[in-house]
Amino acid sequence: MKKILSILAISASMLVATSHVNVGNAANVQQQELAVNPVSFLQLEITSTCTEKGSLFRIINRGQKWPRNGVLHVYFADDQSSMTERRIRLAPNQKVSFVIDNKKSGGRPVGMWIEPEWYKRDFVYDAKTSC
């Protein structure tokens, strides 16, 4: 009888341990994401140039896969009024490019800033052009 109770106690503790491991793994993933230096996720190569069509912005993610989305903001750089924004999430070495048409910018300077959702980042344009 003692042996049966002992086996049941071991089985019950194994079930509890297994459940705990699954919960622990989920918590560890979140902790790992938070434990990584947030700046390492934003290793971006950003260029901006003028073309016949307008302001061309090219972004290459030189860092890790982003743990969450970010918001790509495009502004009129002279008064910081918003032109457009888009949610993005970049993989390692992923490239994104877009053009702000001259008609839309009206000859005003254009700036862009990426705002990650996983940490607070001070506002400073990541790139600007005046075309």
N, C-alpha and C positions, 0 to 999 in steps of 0.2 A: 504494500500500500504506500509506504514511504517513497519507494522507487517511482511509482506512478505519479504521485504528487510532485516529486522532484522533476520528472520529465515534463509534466504540465507547466510547472513554474518556469523551466528553461524555455519551453515553446512559447509561453506567453511573453517572456522577456525578449525573445527573438523577434516576435511580432512587433512589440513596442519599439525595439531597436530599429527594425526595418522601416517602420513608419517614421521614426525620428530621422533616419538617414535621408529619406526622401524629402522631408521638410527642410532638413539641414542643407541639402544640396541646393534647393531653391533659394534659401537665405544666403548661402555662400555665393551664388551667382550674383545676387544683388550687391552683396558686400564687395565682391571683386570688382564689379563695375564702379562702385563708389570709391574703392580703395585706389584705383588707377588714377594717376594724376590727370585731371580733366584736360590740361593743355596738350597732353599727348594725343588726344583725339582730334585736336584742331591743328594739324600740321598741314597747312594748305599752301599751295602755290597759286597765286592769283595774279593774273595779268589783265590789263585793260588797254585797249588801243582804239583809235578812231578808224572807221572804214567809211566807204561811200554810203552805206546804209545807216550808220550810226555808231554808237558806243558798243564795242565788243568786249565782253568780259569772259575770261576763261578761268576755270577753277579746277585744280587737280588735288585730290586728297592724298597727301604723302604720309599720312598717319594711319592709325588703326581704323577698323570699322566703327562707325558711330554707334553708341549704345542706344541712342534714341534719336528722334527727329531734331532737326534744326530749322530755323526760319531764315530764308534768304530775303533780305529787305533791300529794295532799290529806292533811292531818294533823289529828289532834286538837291544837289549838294550845296547850293547857295543858301537855302533856307530850311533844310532838313525836312521838307514836306514829302510825304510818302507818295511814290509813284505806283509801286506794286510790291507784293510779297508772295513767297511761295514756300511751302514746307518741303524740306529735302532731307535725305538720309544717305550718306555716302559710304561706300565700301572702300577698302584700300585701293589706291591708284585709279579710282573712278574719276572720270572727267566730265565736266559740265560746262557748256558755253551757251551764251545768249547775247542777243543784240537788242539794245534799246534804240528804236527807230528815231532818226533825227526829227521826224514830224512830231513824235510824242514828247521828246525832250525840248523841242522848240529852241535849240541852241543853248540851253542852260546846262551847267555842269551836272553830271550824274555821278552818284556814289552808291556803293553797295556795302552791306554789312551782314555778316552771318551771326545769328543769335542761337546758340545751342540751347536746347531745352534742359539739359542735364547739369548745367551750372551757370552762374551769373557771370556775365562778361561785360566789361565797360564798353560803352558805345564809342567806337572810333572807326571811321570808314576803313574797310579792308582794301578798297580800291576806288579811285575817282578818275573821271575823264571830263574834258571839255572839248566837245567836237563842234 
